């Protein structure tokens, strides 16, 4: 079965303008264009549009989606399994938030008192789950299940004030890194060493027992793994490398 632009737009719940943009960028080409210039979309195009919308729902950019779908290694079955897993985890996060909201309502009504830990449990569990999905395999391979499980437990056990301080310190590190790279400081400068000390303090929230070699190894992972690099380079390219070098210099002095 073939669909016109209007037909597939109504079927998928997207606008004709969106389809024209997808065509222009090469993300979704029509199956055929007749002599009058009308575009028609067949079964393969319908399936590709479904994949595009799945990826969009999961927060991927159009450029990322095109790269994934155009890859010779792309497998529709594997992609669907991945979508299912991601959506299931998303549902678990939403269910946890719903439960927290319900408990909060009960607390406000005086029906069931919440302690401070319960108020933030869903958010902390979401953070642990997100970190596990993004970096779990690499972290476990580098430092072992015991260390990663202990760090996760430390996050879940944080009080509200501890979690707020930990998050604020992470943002302060990002800001300091961007400033250092922008002003062309060297990693072994006082500013660079201060950032390394801040990173040591940040790690202490989840790894209480300090090990300089472990600290240097974690920082090295920030440039070895593109996902860590993207996290630290989000404000300015070069921040991940600066942090790695600053920590390397810092740990050598201990």
N, C-alpha and C positions, 0 to 999 in steps of 0.2 A: 504494500500500500504506500502511496506517495501523498505528501502533504504540501500544500502551498505555504507561503510564508505566514499568511493569516491562520491557516489551519494548524500548523505546528506551534504557532505562538499561543493559540487558544488551548491546545493540548497540554503544553508544558507550563502555561501560566507566565510566559515572558512576553515582552513587547516586540513588535516587528522591528523597532529601532535597535533593540538588543541583538536580534538575529542579524541585522545588517552589519552591526559592528563586529560580531563574531565572524561574519563572512569576510569583512575587510581585513581583519587581523589574522585570518587564516585559522582561527580556532575551530570554526564550524563552517565548512563549505557546503553548499547545496549539492545534492546528488547529481542534478543536471539543471541546465538553464535552456529553456526552449528558444525558438527563433525570435519570439516577441520579447525576450528578456526576462520572462517569469522564472522564478526559482522554485524547484521542487526538491523535497527531502524524502529520501527512502528510509528503509529499516536501519541501515548502518548509521545514518545521520541521526535518527531518533535515539539510537542507543548511545551515540557519542554525546548528544545533548543531555541525556540523562546523567552520564558520567560527569559532564561539566557542572551540572546543577548539584550533584552530590558533593563534588569538590568545593564548590562555592559555599555550600551550606556549612562545610567544615572549615571555612576561613581561608582557603587558598586563593592567591591572586590569579588573574587570568593568564599572566605570563607563566606562572608555575604550572597551571593546569595544562597549557599547551605543551610545555616541555615534557610533562609526564605522559600525556596522551600520545604524543608524537614519538616517544622513545621506542626503539625496536624491542626493548625488554618489557614493554607494557603488557600486562595480562588483565583482561577484564574480570576474570574470575577472582584473581588475587586482589584486584582493586575493590571488588564488591565485598570480599571478606574483610578487607581493611576498613571499608566504610562501616560495615556492620559492627566491627570491634570498636571503632571510634565513637559511633553513635550510642552503642551500649554503655560505654564509659561516660559519655556525655549525659545519658539518662541517669546513670548512677550519681553523677555530681548534682544534677537537678533534683533527684529524689532526696539527696542528703540536705540540700538547701531548703527544700520544701519542709522536711522534718524539722530543721532548725527554726524556720519561720513559725511553724505550728507550735513548737515548744516555747518560742518567745511569746507568742500570743497567750498561751496558757499561763506563762510566767506573769505577764502583765495583768491577767485576770485574777491572779492569785491562786490559780488551780494547781500549778505544779512549778515549784521554784527551780530555776536554772542556776547552776554555778557558773563562774566566769569561764571555766574551761569549755563547758558545753556550748557557750555562746559562739565560740570560734572554732569548734571542732570540725565543722563541715568545710570551712575555708582552708584549714590546715591540711585536712585529708585531701582536698582538691589539689593543694600545692604539692604534697608528697606524690600523689598519683601522676600529676603532670610531669614532675621531675623524673619519676620512674619511667614514664613513657618516652621522654626525650633522651635521657642520659643514663638510664638504669643499666643497660647492657654494658656500656663502656665502663661505667663506674664499678660495676661488680667484677668485670674482667680485670680491672686495674687494682682494686683494693679489697676484693672479696665480699661475699655476701654478709659476713658478720659486721664489717665496717659500715656498709650501706644500710643494713637493717638498723644498726645502732643510731645512725644519723637520722633516719626516718623516724625512729622512736623519739629522738630528741626534739624534732620538729613538732610531733604530735603532743609531746608533753610540755611544750612551752606555755607559760602564762600569757595573758593578753599583753602585759607590758613588755615581756621578753620578745614576743613576736613582733610587736610594733618597733622595738629598738633594733631588732635584727633586720627588719625590712628597711628601716630608715638608714641603717649603716650600709646596706647594699646600694641604695640610691646615692648615698654620699660617695661611695667608691666610684660609681659611674660618673658622677659629676667631677670628681677629682681627676679621674683618668682622662676625661675629655679636655679638661683644662690643661693637664700636663702635656698631652699630645698637641693641643692647639698652640701652646707656648713653646713647644719643642724642648721640653725638659729632657734630661737623660734619666734612664731608669735608676742609676746609682746616685742621683742627686738627692738632697734632703727631701724634696717633694716626692720623688719616686719611692724613697724608703718609707716615708710616712704612709703612702698608699699601701705598700706591702704590709706595714704594721696594721693598718685598718683591715686588710684582707685577713690577716692572722686573727684579729679580734672577731671578724665575721665568722670565720671557720670555727672558732671556739664555742659558738652557740650549738653546733651540731657535733663537733669533735673536741671534747674537753681536754683530751691528752694531746699536747702539741708534739709534733714530730717534724723537724725541718725538712727531712727528705720527702715526707708525705706532702708537706706544703708545696715544695718545689714541683713534685710530681703532679699535683692537682693543677697548678698554674701552667705546667707544660701541656696538660690536656686541653687547656683553653685555646691553644694554637694548633694542636694536633687534630682536633675534632671541629669540623666546620660549624656545628650547631652551637658549641660553646663560643666559638669566635664570633658568630652572628649576635649572640647575646651581649657580649661585651663591646662589640663594635657598633651597637645599635645607634649610638649618638655620634660616633666619629670613627672612621676606619683607623686601625692601628692601636686601639685601646687594649685589645686582647694581648697583642705582642708586647706592649709596654708593661702590662701587668705581669706577664710571664717573666720578662727580663728583670723587672723590679724585684719580684719575689726570689728569683734566682740569685740576684746580688745580695738581697737581704739574708737569705738562708746561709750563704757562704760566710757571712760575718759572724754567725752565731757559734 
